[in-house]
Amino acid sequence: MEARASAKYLRGSAQKARLVVDMIRGKRVGEALAILRFTNKRAASGIEKCLRSAIANATETAERENVAVDPEELVVKTCFVDMGPTKHRRRVRPAPQGRAYREQRHFCHVTVLVSSEGKEDGAGESKGSKGKSATGKGPKGAAAKGAAGKGSKAPAEGKAAAGKRGAKKAAAAEESAEKTTTKRASKKKSEAAPSEETTE
C-alpha cells in the first residue's frame, strides 16, 4: 500500500528544505514525525503537514480497498524537494546611501511517498529466494556451482602448466649458464698451459 502527498509553494529555498527531508527518508512514520516536531528548521512544519497528509491518504485508500493498514507501520519510502518559482517574486530592500538591494523570495515543492512494510517484506523474501538459488541450494544453483567449479579448475590447470613451463625454462637457462662457464674455464686452462711449458 502506497500513498503520496505534496505540499506546494512552501516558503524557503529547496536547498534548506532538503536538509530536513534527508533526516526522515527511510524511517517509520512515528519516528519521522518526532524528528520533524523537534527540528529547529523553518521548513520542518510544512514537511510535517505534508507527511500527515500522506498518512491520511494511505488510510483512506486502505479503507476504499478494504485493506487493513496500521498507520504506525507505515514507512517514508521516498521524499524529495523541487524548486518553486522565483519569477515575479523579486523584492527590493533599502540599502545605505540611497541604494536598493534586490532579494529573491524562494519557494519549494515537497513530495512525500509513504508505503506499508508488507510489500517490502515480500520483496525481501523474493530477494532472499533468489540469493538461495544463486548460492547453490537449488538445482539451478547447483549447476551454476558446478560450472563455476569447472571454470575454477581450468585456470588452476593452466597455472600449473605455466609453472611447469617456467621451471623448464629456468632449467634450460641454468644449463646454458653452466656451459658458458665451462667453456670460459677451458679457454683459460688452454691459455695457461703453453706458458707453463715455456717456463720448464
NORQUI-V499724 format. One record per backbone hydrogen bond with DSSP energy under -1.0 kcal/mol. NH is the residue of the N-H (numbers start at 0). CO is the residue of the C=O. Records with the same first field share a line. If there is no record, write none. Layout:
NH->CO  CO
This chain:
2->113
4->111
6->109
9->107
11->105
16->12
17->13
20->16
21->17
25->75
26->23
28->73
31->27
32->28
33->29
34->30
35->31
36->32
37->33
40->38
46->42
47->43
48->44
49->45
50->46
51->47
52->48
53->49
54->50
55->51
56->52
57->53
58->54
59->55
60->56
61->57
62->58
63->59
64->60
66->61
72->69
74->114
75->26
76->74  112
77->112
79->110
81->108
83->106
88->85
90->102
92->100
94->98
98->95
100->92
102->90
104->88
107->9
108->81
109->6
110->79
111->4
112->77
113->2
114->74
115->0
120->116
121->117
122->118
123->119
124->120
125->121
126->122
127->123
128->124
129->125
130->126
131->127
132->128
133->129
134->130
136->131
141->137
142->138
143->139
144->140
145->141
146->142
147->143
148->144
149->145
150->146
151->147
152->148
153->149
154->150
155->151
156->152
157->153
158->154
159->155
160->156
161->157
162->158
163->159
164->160
165->161
166->162
167->163
168->164
169->165
170->166
171->167
172->168
173->169
174->170
175->171
176->172
177->173
178->174
179->175
180->176
181->177
182->178
183->179
184->180
185->181
186->182
187->183
188->184
189->185
190->186
191->187
192->188
195->191
196->192
197->193
198->194
199->195
